[in-house]
Amino acid sequence: MNDIAWSDAALGSARPQAVGALLRYFRDLDAAEEAFQEACVRALKSWPAQGAPRDPAAWLIFVGRNFALDQVRRRSKQEALPADELISNLDDAEAALADRLDKAQYRDDVLRLLFICCHPELPAGQQIAVALRVVSGLSVKEIARAFLVSESAMEQRITRAKRRIASAGVPFEAPGALERAERLSVVAAMIYLLFNEGYSASDGTVHVRVPLCEEAIRLARLLLGLFPDEGEVLGLTALLLLQHARAPARLDADEGIVLLDDQDRRLWDRGMIAEGLALVEKALRQRRPGPYQVQAAIAAVHAQAARPEDTGWDEIDRLYAVLETLQPSPVVTLNRAVAVAKVHGPAAALAMIEPLAVRLSGYFYFFGTRGALLMQLGRVEEARAAFDRAVALANTAAEAAHIRLQIDRLSKEGHPRNGRGPDGNLPACPS
Amino acid sequence: MLYSILCYDSEAVVGAMTREEDDDLMARLTGVTEKLAAAGKLGPSLRLMPTTAAATVRGNGEVIDGPFAETKEQLLGFWVLDCETLEEAVETARLLAREKPGGALEVRPINWFDPGSGVK
């Protein structure tokens, strides 16, 4: 990594802290972002010559705040800005500031910044877009590309969302314990949505969008660094790491979906799995189970199986049963049915999902799973009907292509021995 | 004389590197250590998991999730253990803490480990 790359990475990773603190000073998102931007410009001028500061975030907050105060003064008195040399030697001031900004304040600054992106009036897609812009610092162009929309459409979407946030008023008082917990869970849900958006893109031609997944993991790590003993934040981070570890094996060379059973497990990222398992264990030690922790534990069972036939399906069935009580949802039951099919056979699984038909009548995975179970049972015509419905509901080209492959198999072979059962790798959206 | 070299950097910065940048960094470091290994000068080397995976055992045996974050104490040494679970590693740290009051012991999973063979 060269100096410029290091500076870029340092600016990027200091961003949530710095923008969060500047937001606390100015109580205005645009002002905070503008001040941060200016501080970055000055950093890129000053750091290569003077050496990088010990605490980049504190430096950026200090310079950003001075810049904004100067702006205000200049507007009122028409005074000139101080020359760069006057602010370039900040070592003493910087150290003093770093001492004053204790970790708890930083922590609430970053949480507040994430939390205002999750305003309940904003649709999920807008929450994610604003978080990527404001917290992660992705350019509008990058976000537009990730969401497969035009840059101007994304620009509009973000501007509209920010206006809504501004009019809602930012919660500046230091949060109490209960409020902090509520903010954490709202922010965790947004990070999870962001990951899912990358993991199983909700529309378009691209099925896995790695940058969105990586950004979600980065935000989860950021949150975990601030709240190291929150079981659900441990669980969320573990879940994302364990799911993303499989990304290199999830699509074949033609961008086709590779089911969990067929994945080349040598392609799974061992480092990510090891870290995910360590975090799951840390979370479980606390004995305060929550939905993310249970889902992470399920992902851990998959990750630990060297071969598909080594998967502890009975353990997965048990964990889904826990998840059903923590967070009852037809999607969770659908996922549990996949494990039940492996342990007790397709008939038991089919009986489990039939009652969900009405509530999941628009859900791609319901019909994909139902079709696979019917195929296993040799009920060819019904399987075909379910698969046809799944194709109609597919969110991406890869999903549709995958189901068509199943239909082809039915047409060619059409007997139960070839039914291979549903994939144990459905997304389990907590809803 | 045996020496250890301890690696410090901003976790946030290193964590923000892309997979390719990370692989490239590791490859360049390996380029240096391979020569040391060939010369019989390299002992164990390892890369730790992020501090978010750490737990800390205080001198009094209390376990805190997260890394050792104080700056009043200095790093004095470390052990490398092979444990089945985090629980086992934490219990081992407790045994050590009982013999060494004060300070703290941070338990951190290891991401990557090469036992080396050049140092006895």
Chai-1 contact restraints between the chains, C-beta under 6 A:
chainA,res_idxA,chainB,res_idxB,connection_type,confidence,min_distance_angstrom,max_distance_angstrom,comment,restraint_id
A,A9,B,V13,contact,1.0,0.0,6.0,A-B,restraint_1
A,A9,B,A16,contact,1.0,0.0,6.0,A-B,restraint_2
A,A10,B,V13,contact,1.0,0.0,6.0,A-B,restraint_3
A,G12,B,A16,contact,1.0,0.0,6.0,A-B,restraint_4
A,S13,B,A12,contact,1.0,0.0,6.0,A-B,restraint_5
A,S13,B,V13,contact,1.0,0.0,6.0,A-B,restraint_6
A,S13,B,A16,contact,1.0,0.0,6.0,A-B,restraint_7
A,L224,B,T52,contact,1.0,0.0,6.0,A-B,restraint_8
A,G225,B,T52,contact,1.0,0.0,6.0,A-B,restraint_9
A,P228,B,D65,contact,1.0,0.0,6.0,A-B,restraint_10
A,P228,B,G66,contact,1.0,0.0,6.0,A-B,restraint_11
A,D229,B,D65,contact,1.0,0.0,6.0,A-B,restraint_12
A,G271,B,N111,contact,1.0,0.0,6.0,A-B,restraint_13
A,E275,B,M49,contact,1.0,0.0,6.0,A-B,restraint_14
A,E275,B,A53,contact,1.0,0.0,6.0,A-B,restraint_15
A,A278,B,A53,contact,1.0,0.0,6.0,A-B,restraint_16
A,A278,B,P109,contact,1.0,0.0,6.0,A-B,restraint_17
A,L279,B,A53,contact,1.0,0.0,6.0,A-B,restraint_18
A,E281,B,L86,contact,1.0,0.0,6.0,A-B,restraint_19
